[in-house]
Amino acid sequence: MTALAELHVHLEGTAPPDLIRRLADRNGIPVPDGVFDGPDRFKWVDFLDFLRTYDRAATVIRTAEDYRDVTYEYLVSCARQGAIYVELLVSPDHAQSVGLPPSEQQAGVAQGIDDARRDAGIEARIVLVAVRNFGVQAAIDIAQSHAGERHPYIVGFNLAGDEAGYPPAQFAPAYEIASRAGLGCTVHAGEHAGAGSVREALTLPVTRLSHGVRAVEDPALVQDIADRGIVLEACPTSNVATQVFPSYEEHPLRRLYEAGVKVTLGSDDPPYFGASIGGEYAVARERLGFGEGELESLTRTAIEASFADDALKRALLKRMTAKDGRSNL
């Protein structure tokens, strides 16, 4: 069985309805109106509405213990599917919006990582994500506040939110700070805006693109991405669910791969889109024509393109060759 690795999943977006309800109960607060569409489904109709639902649901995640539990439950579920490494997109702005200092949020996430490693043998790291809807200064503040001393599990910097409304180049100052501080850099682009957004994103000091799949609209851009070795964190189920592409069959992942672009698989916001990391590998196998050897190459690409330190990368690559896919890191 191919070992799995994931570079693109939003931590607050991993919490399923049941966990959101449990956290709300524990914190003695109601779940905001409009979050659920039935017992086991979140309610949203399009991408911007999804963002609003996501933000509402995240308001019940209030404490370090909550973040520990969200992290732990997600990582253990990934390990059951065969995942050995996950990079978690963690939003300091969401913590601050409910009065939780980001340092406490990160301590909770780190505890969840440690506990999941102990119990399930999976490894994970933190990529800070700024929300572009909150403006350039908020992104600069996140980068600046983590440019010096920071938790050792924090390895990267990303930008998410309303891509079409907030193009990437204006966030260059935040990326310059993050890059100079030694954080790996990636950015959401080529999801809900087209190839022009991807081209603009490549003016930032990034080695990866979150999504990036609409680069396929510009063959010269695809060639540039391949030539530069930029890695795409592709999320096919998310793209189909939010109607970036109308079906798996029309998703360009296979075409990009065959054009020489380095690609990985991610579940993005699993319970919102009916996704999982194991499910994304199954989609690639069953709907997009990837063979087992190619899927293994996607995992290898993810590990090599991760923002983990070199020692952890070597351990993960060695682990891929283990027959049972599990060894001590």
C-alpha positions as CSV (number, residue, x, y, z in Angstrom):
1,M,0.0,0.0,0.0
2,T,1.3,3.5,-0.9
3,A,2.1,5.7,2.0
4,L,0.3,9.0,1.9
5,A,1.4,12.5,2.6
6,E,-0.6,15.8,2.6
7,L,0.6,19.3,2.3
8,H,-2.8,21.1,2.0
9,V,-5.4,21.0,4.7
10,H,-6.9,23.8,6.8
11,L,-6.9,22.8,10.4
12,E,-10.1,24.5,11.4
13,G,-11.7,23.0,8.3
14,T,-10.9,19.4,9.4
15,A,-13.4,19.5,12.3
16,P,-16.6,17.5,11.3
17,P,-20.0,18.6,12.5
18,D,-19.9,16.2,15.5
19,L,-16.7,17.7,16.8
20,I,-17.9,21.2,16.3
21,R,-21.0,20.3,18.4
22,R,-18.8,18.7,21.1
23,L,-16.5,21.7,21.3
24,A,-19.5,24.1,21.5
25,D,-21.0,22.0,24.3
26,R,-17.7,21.9,26.2
27,N,-17.3,25.7,25.9
28,G,-20.9,26.4,26.8
29,I,-21.8,28.2,23.6
30,P,-24.2,27.6,20.8
31,V,-23.1,26.8,17.3
32,P,-23.8,29.9,15.2
33,D,-26.9,29.8,13.0
34,G,-26.4,28.7,9.4
35,V,-23.5,26.3,10.0
36,F,-25.3,23.0,9.5
37,D,-27.4,21.6,6.8
38,G,-28.6,18.4,8.6
39,P,-26.9,16.4,11.3
40,D,-23.7,15.6,9.4
41,R,-23.4,18.3,6.8
42,F,-22.2,21.9,6.7
43,K,-24.4,24.4,4.9
44,W,-22.9,26.4,2.0
45,V,-23.9,27.1,-1.6
46,D,-20.7,28.5,-3.2
47,F,-17.1,29.3,-2.4
48,L,-17.7,32.7,-0.7
49,D,-20.6,31.2,1.3
50,F,-18.3,28.3,2.3
51,L,-15.8,30.8,3.7
52,R,-18.5,32.4,5.8
53,T,-19.7,29.0,7.1
54,Y,-16.1,28.0,7.8
55,D,-15.5,31.2,9.9
56,R,-18.8,30.6,11.8
57,A,-17.9,27.0,12.7
58,A,-14.4,28.0,13.7
59,T,-15.7,30.3,16.4
60,V,-16.5,27.4,18.7
61,I,-12.7,26.4,18.7
62,R,-11.8,28.5,21.7
63,T,-9.0,26.9,23.7
64,A,-5.6,25.3,23.4
65,E,-7.3,22.0,24.4
66,D,-9.8,22.5,21.6
67,Y,-7.0,22.9,19.1
68,R,-5.2,19.9,20.5
69,D,-8.4,17.8,20.0
70,V,-9.0,19.0,16.4
71,T,-5.4,18.3,15.5
72,Y,-5.3,14.9,17.2
73,E,-8.5,13.6,15.8
74,Y,-7.6,14.6,12.3
75,L,-4.1,13.2,12.3
76,V,-5.2,9.9,13.8
77,S,-7.8,9.6,11.1
78,C,-5.2,10.3,8.5
79,A,-2.9,7.6,10.0
80,R,-5.6,5.1,9.7
81,Q,-5.7,5.8,6.0
82,G,-2.0,5.3,5.6
83,A,-0.7,8.9,5.9
84,I,2.7,9.4,7.4
85,Y,3.1,13.2,7.2
86,V,0.7,16.1,7.1
87,E,1.2,19.9,7.0
88,L,-1.6,21.7,8.8
89,L,-2.6,25.2,7.7
90,V,-3.2,27.0,11.0
91,S,-4.8,30.5,11.1
92,P,-3.6,32.8,13.9
93,D,-6.3,35.2,12.9
94,H,-9.0,32.7,13.8
95,A,-7.5,32.2,17.2
96,Q,-7.3,35.9,17.9
97,S,-10.9,36.4,16.7
98,V,-12.1,34.4,19.7
99,G,-9.6,35.8,22.2
100,L,-7.1,33.0,22.1
101,P,-3.4,34.1,21.8
102,P,-1.8,32.4,18.8
103,S,1.0,31.1,21.0
104,E,-1.7,29.1,23.0
105,Q,-3.3,28.0,19.7
106,Q,0.0,26.7,18.5
107,A,0.8,25.0,21.8
108,G,-2.5,23.1,21.5
109,V,-1.8,22.1,17.9
110,A,1.7,21.0,18.9
111,Q,0.3,18.8,21.7
112,G,-2.1,17.2,19.2
113,I,0.9,16.5,16.9
114,D,2.9,15.0,19.7
115,D,0.0,12.8,20.9
116,A,-0.9,11.6,17.4
117,R,2.8,10.7,16.8
118,R,2.7,8.7,20.1
119,D,-0.5,6.9,19.4
120,A,-0.6,6.6,15.6
121,G,3.0,7.0,14.4
122,I,2.1,10.0,12.1
123,E,4.2,13.2,11.8
124,A,3.0,16.7,11.2
125,R,4.1,20.3,11.0
126,I,2.4,23.8,11.1
127,V,2.1,26.2,8.2
128,L,0.8,29.6,9.3
129,V,-1.9,30.9,7.1
130,A,-2.9,34.5,6.7
131,V,-6.4,35.3,5.5
132,R,-6.3,37.8,2.6
133,N,-9.8,39.1,3.4
134,F,-8.3,40.6,6.6
135,G,-6.0,42.8,4.6
136,V,-2.3,43.2,3.9
137,Q,-1.3,44.5,7.3
138,A,-2.8,41.5,9.1
139,A,-0.7,39.2,6.9
140,I,2.4,41.3,7.6
141,D,1.7,41.1,11.3
142,I,1.5,37.3,11.2
143,A,4.8,37.1,9.3
144,Q,6.5,39.6,11.5
145,S,5.3,38.1,14.8
146,H,6.8,34.7,13.8
147,A,10.0,36.0,12.1
148,G,12.1,35.5,15.2
149,E,11.4,33.1,18.0
150,R,8.6,30.6,17.1
151,H,7.5,27.1,17.9
152,P,9.8,24.6,16.2
153,Y,6.9,22.9,14.5
154,I,6.1,26.1,12.5
155,V,7.8,25.6,9.2
156,G,5.8,27.6,6.6
157,F,3.7,30.6,5.6
158,N,0.6,30.7,3.3
159,L,-2.2,33.0,2.2
160,A,-5.8,31.9,1.9
161,G,-9.3,33.4,1.6
162,D,-10.9,35.3,-1.3
163,E,-8.3,34.9,-4.0
164,A,-10.3,36.8,-6.7
165,G,-11.0,39.8,-4.4
166,Y,-7.5,40.0,-3.0
167,P,-4.8,39.3,-5.6
168,P,-1.5,37.9,-4.3
169,A,1.1,40.5,-5.3
170,Q,0.0,43.1,-2.7
171,F,1.0,40.7,0.0
172,A,4.7,40.7,-1.1
173,P,5.9,42.5,2.1
174,A,4.5,39.7,4.2
175,Y,6.2,37.1,2.1
176,E,9.5,38.9,2.1
177,I,9.4,38.8,5.9
178,A,8.5,35.2,6.1
179,S,11.0,34.1,3.5
180,R,13.9,36.0,5.1
181,A,12.9,34.4,8.4
182,G,13.5,30.9,6.9
183,L,9.8,29.9,6.6
184,G,8.8,27.9,3.5
185,C,6.4,29.9,1.4
186,T,3.3,28.8,-0.6
187,V,0.2,30.7,-1.6
188,H,-3.4,30.0,-2.7
189,A,-3.6,30.8,-6.4
190,G,-5.2,29.4,-9.4
191,E,-8.3,28.2,-7.6
192,H,-11.1,30.8,-7.8
193,A,-9.1,33.1,-10.1
194,G,-7.4,32.0,-13.3
195,A,-3.9,31.7,-14.8
196,G,-3.2,35.4,-14.3
197,S,-3.5,34.9,-10.5
198,V,-1.0,32.1,-10.7
199,R,1.4,34.2,-12.8
200,E,1.2,37.0,-10.2
201,A,1.7,34.6,-7.3
202,L,4.9,33.4,-8.9
203,T,6.4,36.9,-8.3
204,L,6.4,36.0,-4.6
205,P,9.2,33.9,-3.0
206,V,7.2,30.6,-3.2
207,T,8.3,27.1,-3.9
208,R,4.7,25.7,-3.9
209,L,1.3,26.8,-5.0
210,S,-1.9,25.9,-3.0
211,H,-4.1,24.6,-5.8
212,G,-2.5,26.3,-8.8
213,V,-4.5,24.0,-11.2
214,R,-6.0,26.8,-13.3
215,A,-2.5,27.4,-14.6
216,V,-3.7,24.9,-17.2
217,E,-5.5,27.8,-18.9
218,D,-2.0,29.1,-20.1
219,P,0.3,26.5,-21.6
220,A,3.3,28.8,-21.4
221,L,2.6,29.2,-17.7
222,V,2.4,25.4,-17.2
223,Q,5.8,25.1,-18.9
224,D,7.2,27.8,-16.6
225,I,5.9,26.1,-13.5
226,A,7.4,22.8,-14.7
227,D,10.8,24.4,-15.6
228,R,11.0,26.1,-12.2
229,G,10.0,23.0,-10.2
230,I,7.1,24.7,-8.5
231,V,5.0,22.1,-6.7
232,L,1.2,22.2,-6.9
233,E,-0.8,21.2,-3.8
234,A,-3.8,19.9,-5.8
235,C,-7.2,19.2,-4.1
236,P,-9.4,17.6,-6.8
237,T,-12.4,16.8,-4.6
238,S,-12.5,20.4,-3.3
239,N,-12.2,21.8,-6.8
240,V,-15.2,19.7,-8.0
241,A,-17.2,20.5,-4.9
242,T,-16.7,24.2,-5.3
243,Q,-17.3,24.0,-9.1
244,V,-13.8,25.1,-10.1
245,F,-14.1,22.2,-12.5
246,P,-17.5,20.5,-13.2
247,S,-16.2,16.9,-12.8
248,Y,-13.2,14.8,-11.9
249,E,-12.9,13.9,-15.6
250,E,-12.4,17.5,-16.4
251,H,-9.9,18.2,-13.6
252,P,-6.5,18.9,-15.1
253,L,-4.3,17.1,-12.6
254,R,-3.4,14.4,-15.0
255,R,-2.6,16.8,-17.8
256,L,-0.4,18.9,-15.5
257,Y,1.4,15.8,-14.3
258,E,2.1,14.6,-17.8
259,A,3.3,18.1,-18.7
260,G,6.1,17.7,-16.1
261,V,4.5,19.7,-13.3
262,K,5.2,18.4,-9.8
263,V,1.9,17.7,-8.0
264,T,0.7,16.5,-4.6
265,L,-2.7,15.7,-3.2
266,G,-4.6,17.4,-0.4
267,S,-8.1,17.3,1.1
268,D,-8.4,21.0,1.8
269,D,-11.4,21.1,4.1
270,P,-12.4,17.5,4.4
271,P,-15.9,17.4,6.0
272,Y,-17.1,20.4,4.0
273,F,-16.3,18.7,0.7
274,G,-16.7,15.0,1.5
275,A,-13.0,14.5,1.2
276,S,-10.2,12.7,2.9
277,I,-6.5,12.2,2.1
278,G,-7.1,8.6,1.4
279,G,-10.1,9.6,-0.7
280,E,-7.9,11.9,-2.8
281,Y,-5.5,9.1,-3.6
282,A,-8.4,6.9,-4.5
283,V,-9.8,9.6,-6.8
284,A,-6.4,9.9,-8.5
285,R,-6.3,6.2,-8.9
286,E,-9.9,5.5,-10.0
287,R,-10.9,8.7,-11.8
288,L,-7.7,10.4,-12.9
289,G,-5.7,7.4,-14.2
290,F,-2.8,7.4,-11.7
291,G,-1.1,4.0,-11.2
292,E,0.4,2.8,-7.9
293,G,3.9,3.8,-8.9
294,E,2.7,7.3,-9.9
295,L,0.9,7.7,-6.6
296,E,4.0,6.7,-4.8
297,S,5.8,9.4,-6.7
298,L,3.2,12.0,-5.6
299,T,3.9,11.0,-1.9
300,R,7.7,11.3,-2.6
301,T,7.1,14.7,-4.2
302,A,5.1,15.8,-1.1
303,I,7.8,14.8,1.3
304,E,10.6,16.4,-0.7
305,A,8.6,19.6,-1.2
306,S,7.5,19.7,2.4
307,F,8.8,22.5,4.7
308,A,10.0,19.9,7.2
309,D,13.7,19.9,8.2
310,D,16.0,17.6,6.2
311,A,16.4,15.0,8.9
312,L,12.6,14.5,9.1
313,K,12.4,14.3,5.3
314,R,15.1,11.6,5.2
315,A,13.3,9.6,7.9
316,L,10.0,9.9,6.0
317,L,11.5,8.9,2.7
318,K,13.1,5.9,4.4
319,R,9.8,5.0,6.0
320,M,8.1,4.9,2.6
321,T,10.2,1.9,1.7
322,A,9.2,0.0,4.9
323,K,6.9,-2.9,4.1
324,D,4.3,-1.9,6.6
325,G,4.6,1.9,6.0
326,R,5.3,2.5,9.7
327,S,8.5,3.0,11.6
328,N,9.8,5.1,14.4
329,L,10.7,8.7,13.3
